[in-house]
Amino acid sequence: MGVRRRNYDIMIVGGGMCGGALALEMQALGLKVALIEMQPPHTGPSQPERVIALSYGSRCHFDALGVWQDIKALGVAPIKQISVNEADNRGCVQLHHQQANIDALGYVVENAHVLKSLYKHLEGKVDMYCPASVRSMSLEDDAAHIIVRDSKREKRLKGSLVVAADGTNSQIRNMAGIGAFGWDHNRFGIVASVTPEKSHDHTAFECFRSSGPLALLPLDEKRFSIVWTLKPEEASRTLSMPDVMFLRRLSRAIGADLRGRLGDMVETGPRACFPFELRQARRRTAKRLALIGNAAHTLHPVAGQGLNLGMRDVRTLADAVGAAVRGRRDVGAMIVLEAYEGGRMADNASVIGFTEGLNALFNNELAPVRFARGWGLEGLQQLPSAKDWLLRHAAGLSQMRA
Ligand SMILES: Cc1cc2nc3c(=O)[nH]c(=O)nc-3n(C[C@H](O)[C@H](O)[C@H](O)COP(=O)(O)OP(=O)(O)OC[C@H]3O[C@@H](n4cnc5c(N)ncnc54)[C@H](O)[C@@H]3O)c2cc1C
């Protein structure tokens, strides 16, 4: 008996936050959507909690998709202020939500909560292949074909457009022969949930150190979720050291000023470690194919922009496909893909430039550069127009739909 073929408008490979959000956008346009995810559904809590700082712009996007209330019900922590400093150097920039006339500059959310809310809204609206993997793909002039395999059998799927949302090591990007460039930062991030002695007052701290940034994101009323950038050998030592020693090292690492404000770190949960790299796809489209999220770009998390950038990929692709639907045109046509590719260039380049520039600036240990940085942070704090620019970028307001 032959294998039955199923027809779709859009076939999305990768059911992470970007793939899930795109699936919701596409079904809302009245399109028939297949979502193929390799891992069995895992929307339960992770240890340590994996969290994302969502910009105000991304929060509005989730709101428009109808999932923000569900994410909020599962627990979000608003970021009322952002404080940027360099450990044991002068200068500090403070951004406050009231300066931007919004409730919060961003929100710290658990990845698992976002996924759970997205999947709840996708149920019954898209065809889920999960857990399933892609065995082959061919991108033809008139349609795309993929063969997926789940635990039981292979299925042939045909559609107008394939979307690769399958993360940094995208299998679909490789199958399409699209190269990626970038570099390894030779740094790892230690992630953990920690409690300081004093209240964080819903402030997110970005503390630059010689090995890289240490981010402290308010996770709930008391705790922070930290991403602590370390050199590889330091990271492996820090990962395995006893809790007491870890807390002592962390309390020292935040520097005297922050310790004065927050006190010592007194409690920690489990730790995990992630490598940091920059990876950028050479193109983000091919015949009947579009790349979104980490499949298109993986950033250093210094500025917390990876998912926020990915969510803007989702929005631009949905806009381009939406225009084709309204014009009763082929949703996988080259003109749609060109609109998407063109629409993402400037934002992508500016976020990568900002992230890498910030990293390079604070990685320089030359005394004059360190001195200038201290003055620079102090000057920025006094300069309303520069602060306003930073505020709008941090909150994701500059890139919001008019
Ligand atoms: C420590 C750390 C902190 C971060 N903090 C922030 C932050 O504060 N703010 C922010 O905006 N970003 C942050 N990021 C970046 C953010 O996590 C990513 O940009 C985001 O998760 C990318 O989402 P995605 O859906 O594109 O990819 P992923 O989350 O990688 O999802 C890809 C999905 O595809 C599936 N998949 C993979 N291969 C296949 C296949 N062959 N077939 C089918 N399915 C497949 C995977 O199982 C997964 O579900 C951080 C990253 C790290 C490492």
The ligand as a Tripos MOL2 file, in Angstrom:
@<TRIPOS>MOLECULE
LIG
   53    58     1     0     0
SMALL
NO_CHARGES

@<TRIPOS>ATOM
      1 C1         21.4960   31.2490   28.3760 C.3       1 LIG1
      2 C2         20.6100   31.9010   27.3540 C.ar      1 LIG1
      3 C3         19.8350   33.0100   27.7040 C.ar      1 LIG1
      4 C4         19.0190   33.6370   26.7650 C.ar      1 LIG1
      5 N1         18.2860   34.7220   27.1370 N.ar      1 LIG1
      6 C5         17.5070   35.3630   26.2360 C.ar      1 LIG1
      7 C6         16.7270   36.5020   26.6100 C.ar      1 LIG1
      8 O1         16.7460   36.9310   27.7550 O.2       1 LIG1
      9 N2         15.9560   37.0950   25.6520 N.ar      1 LIG1
     10 C7         15.9090   36.6340   24.3670 C.ar      1 LIG1
     11 O2         15.1910   37.2330   23.5310 O.2       1 LIG1
     12 N3         16.6190   35.5540   23.9840 N.ar      1 LIG1
     13 C8         17.4150   34.9080   24.8770 C.ar      1 LIG1
     14 N4         18.1170   33.7780   24.5130 N.ar      1 LIG1
     15 C9         17.9680   33.2740   23.1180 C.3       1 LIG1
     16 C10        16.7030   32.4080   22.9680 C.3       1 LIG1
     17 O3         16.7100   31.3550   23.8920 O.3       1 LIG1
     18 C11        16.6150   31.8420   21.5410 C.3       1 LIG1
     19 O4         16.8240   32.8850   20.6200 O.3       1 LIG1
     20 C12        15.2530   31.2080   21.2850 C.3       1 LIG1
     21 O5         15.0100   30.1410   22.1640 O.3       1 LIG1
     22 C13        15.1740   30.6990   19.8380 C.3       1 LIG1
     23 O6         13.9240   30.1130   19.6140 O.3       1 LIG1
     24 P1         13.6950   29.1740   18.3400 P.3       1 LIG1
     25 O7         12.2770   28.7430   18.4180 O.co2     1 LIG1
     26 O8         14.1720   29.8590   17.1050 O.co2     1 LIG1
     27 O9         14.7070   27.9550   18.5300 O.3       1 LIG1
     28 P2         14.7690   26.8280   19.6490 P.3       1 LIG1
     29 O10        14.3060   27.3640   20.9630 O.co2     1 LIG1
     30 O11        16.1320   26.2520   19.5740 O.co2     1 LIG1
     31 O12        13.6880   25.7540   19.1640 O.3       1 LIG1
     32 C14        13.9500   24.8900   18.0840 C.3       1 LIG1
     33 C15        12.9590   23.7400   18.1540 C.3       1 LIG1
     34 O13        13.1500   22.9130   17.0050 O.3       1 LIG1
     35 C16        13.2360   21.5530   17.4180 C.3       1 LIG1
     36 N5         14.0750   20.8680   16.4090 N.ar      1 LIG1
     37 C17        15.4070   20.9460   16.2520 C.ar      1 LIG1
     38 N6         15.8020   20.2280   15.1890 N.ar      1 LIG1
     39 C18        14.6880   19.6640   14.6610 C.ar      1 LIG1
     40 C19        14.4240   18.8200   13.5500 C.ar      1 LIG1
     41 N7         15.4140   18.4040   12.7510 N.pl3     1 LIG1
     42 N8         13.1670   18.4380   13.2960 N.ar      1 LIG1
     43 C20        12.1400   18.8620   14.0930 C.ar      1 LIG1
     44 N9         12.3160   19.6680   15.1550 N.ar      1 LIG1
     45 C21        13.5700   20.0770   15.4380 C.ar      1 LIG1
     46 C22        13.8240   21.5810   18.8090 C.3       1 LIG1
     47 O14        13.4930   20.4210   19.5440 O.3       1 LIG1
     48 C23        13.1690   22.8510   19.3810 C.3       1 LIG1
     49 O15        11.9180   22.5700   19.9690 O.3       1 LIG1
     50 C24        18.9570   33.1350   25.4330 C.ar      1 LIG1
     51 C25        19.7180   32.0170   25.0710 C.ar      1 LIG1
     52 C26        20.5380   31.4020   26.0230 C.ar      1 LIG1
     53 C27        21.3600   30.1990   25.6020 C.3       1 LIG1
@<TRIPOS>BOND
     1     1     2 1
     2     2     3 ar
     3     2    52 ar
     4     3     4 ar
     5     4     5 ar
     6     4    50 ar
     7     5     6 ar
     8     6     7 ar
     9     6    13 1
    10     7     8 2
    11     7     9 ar
    12     9    10 ar
    13    10    11 2
    14    10    12 ar
    15    12    13 ar
    16    13    14 ar
    17    14    15 1
    18    14    50 ar
    19    15    16 1
    20    16    17 1
    21    16    18 1
    22    18    19 1
    23    18    20 1
    24    20    21 1
    25    20    22 1
    26    22    23 1
    27    23    24 1
    28    24    25 2
    29    24    26 1
    30    24    27 1
    31    27    28 1
    32    28    29 2
    33    28    30 1
    34    28    31 1
    35    31    32 1
    36    32    33 1
    37    33    34 1
    38    33    48 1
    39    34    35 1
    40    35    36 1
    41    35    46 1
    42    36    37 ar
    43    36    45 ar
    44    37    38 ar
    45    38    39 ar
    46    39    40 ar
    47    39    45 ar
    48    40    41 1
    49    40    42 ar
    50    42    43 ar
    51    43    44 ar
    52    44    45 ar
    53    46    47 1
    54    46    48 1
    55    48    49 1
    56    50    51 ar
    57    51    52 ar
    58    52    53 1
@<TRIPOS>SUBSTRUCTURE
     1 LIG1         1 GROUP 0 **** ****
